[in-house]
């Protein structure tokens, strides 16, 4: 039991550290090339914080642990909204520009529905992955056109590496990606070993321990942004990461190999994911702000979700 726990801890550390330097390197490149901050936030930053989910899901699927692969995406999207935004709103209420939010949320709404349809169908097959990757291309074009139509650009998101040489920037990016790859490998091995020792299903491990662990980069980024009153980054990071998790992480995974979906995801988890994602719309529509009270409600919902996973594992909550 000790060795799997050490692997999980080491995996988390490498994932978080690797994602941090991946983002720093990527943002520094964007700064140097003068890419608009909107594109940086929704693409490069969101991609950087979604790389752990991608590596974990692909490795899990290829090693035959499909429960972890699908559960990681669903659990991460749930954790991003309920845990990450909830904790960030407790630090400082999150508001944003309504036009930008609706533009990005509308895309999240569509890809969430498509992803949920594939989940309910019971299996991700090759063409499902290519459909999701097609949405990724549309997302990049969509945000590029949207950014060009904005009347005012924000300043580029600063990076601590922006004044360093290109060699240092590229080294940070490469080292970050390497740390993420090794961290994902350690995390999957440790989680699967513990699941077997404790008799816990891989599905529950995927939507809880691994999903929360790979959401730590988003949690750190959004909480720091909220502390600095950078609301657009805090909210945009979550919305962008959830889009990337679906179109990039699950798209790449299912394009490489077929992935069977467990009954638990069909009957329970995917519906929680849709509830968590869509609950942002009425909050932002009527208030244009996520208050501390709503942040607390999100955290309570996340706590209830984790408790439900405990009940499912013990057999006290039957989903059939």
C-alpha positions, -999 to +999 in steps of 0.1 A: +000+000+000+029+024+008+045+022-027+012+030-046+006+059-023+041+072-029+036+068-067+003+089-065+020+116-044+050+117-068+026+117-097+006+146-084+038+166-077+051+160-112+018+168-128+013+201-110+049+212-114+050+201-150+018+218-159+030+250-142+062+252-163+043+241-194+019+270-190+048+294-181+067+284-212+036+285-235+024+319-222+059+333-226+059+322-262+025+338-267+038+370-250+068+372-273+047+366-304+020+391-292-009+367-293-041+383-278-048+373-242-082+359-250-067+334-273-040+326-247-064+321-219-088+298-238-063+279-258-027+279-245-034+282-208-064+259-210-045+234-231-016+235-206-038+227-177-056+200-197-024+182-207-024+161-175-060+148-182-049+140-218-018+120-209-036+102-181-066+093-203-046+081-232-022+060-210-052+045-192-071+036-223-041+020-240-033+000-208-069-013-207-081+009-179-110+025-197-129+034-165-101+057-155-099+072-190-136+083-193-140+090-156-110+113-157-127+136-183-161+135-166-147+139-131-123+167-141-151+187-157-172+183-126-143+193-104-134+223-125-168+239-120-179+228-086-145+227-069-123+251-088-149+279-095-165+273-060-132+278-042-122+307-064-155+325-058-151+321-021-118+339-024-133+367-045-167+369-063-161+361-100-176+384-127-169+387-164-178+404-196-212+389-206-205+389-244-173+369-240-189+345-216-219+337-237-197+332-268-175+307-250-202+290-230-223+284-261-195+263-275-191+245-242-229+238-242-227+222-277-196+200-271-210+189-237-242+177-254-222+159-281-199+143-256-228+132-233-246+116-263-214+095-270-212+085-233-249+075-232-243+054-264-220+032-243-187+033-263-164+059-278-152+046-312-128+060-337-151+083-356-164+098-323-128+109-316-124+125-350-157+144-345-145+158-312-111+167-327-131+184-355-148+205-328-113+214-316-104+230-349-137+248-350-130+261-314-097+275-324-112+292-355-142+304-334-120+321-308-097+336-334-126+352-352-142+362-319-110+378-306-105+397-339-141+411-335-135+424-300-131+462-299-105+461-271-078+436-263-066+430-228-028+431-221-011+398-227-011+374-197+024+380-182+049+352-177+078+351-154+099+338-184+089+364-209+122+383-205+143+352-207+159+338-238+142+315-262+164+286-251+152+289-215+116+293-225+117+262-247+135+242-220+108+251-195+081+240-219+099+207-227+107+200-191+071+206-181+058+182-207+083+156-197+073+159-160+036+156-170+042+124-189+061+108-160+036+121-135+007+107-154+024+073-156+031+072-118-005+084-110-022+057-131+000+029-117-006+040-081-043+045-086-049+011-103-028-007-076-049+010-048-081+002-066-072-035-067-060-036-031-091-019-017-116-034-041-126+000-054-138+002-090-116+019-115-146+041-125-147+057-090-110+061-089-111+079-122-139+103-113-125+111-078-088+108-070-074+111-105-099+137-117-093+160-087-055+155-090-054+164-126-076+194-119-051+209-095-034+231-122-068+247-129-075+251-092-042+268-086-045+290-117-081+301-110-076+307-072-045+329-078-064+348-105-094+353-081-070+365-054-056+390-078-092+400-090-084+387-125-119+374-131-117+367-168-087+343-162-104+325-133-136+318-153-121+315-187-096+289-175-124+267-163-146+271-193-117+267-217-103+236-198-137+219-199-139+224-236-103+211-241-110+181-219-139+170-242-126+179-276-089+173-271-085+148-243-114+125-251-111+132-288-075+122-290-081+092-267-110+077-287-093+085-320-064+063-309-084+034-294-120+025-287-132+032-252-160+014-235-182+035-211-191+020-177-228+019-167-221+042-137-211+070-161-242+065-182-266+064-153-251+090-129-218+108-135-225+123-170-257+138-157-238+154-128-213+168-153-241+183-174-257+198-143-224+213-131-217+228-166-251+242-173-256+257-138-232+285-149-257+298-174-285+310-151-260+323-126-242+345-152-274+353-170-292+369-140-263+382-120-233+382-143-213+372-112-206+341-091-209+353-055-193+338-024-227+322-014-229+305-048-193+294-045-202+278-012-232+261-028-209+247-056-184+233-030-213+217-011-225+201-044-190+188-050-189+173-014-223+156-020-210+142-053-179+127-036-201+113-008-223+097-035-192+080-049-185+065-014-221+052-012-219+037-047-186+019-038-201+005-006-232-006-025-255+016-004-265+036-035-278+014-064-279+031-098-299+005-117 
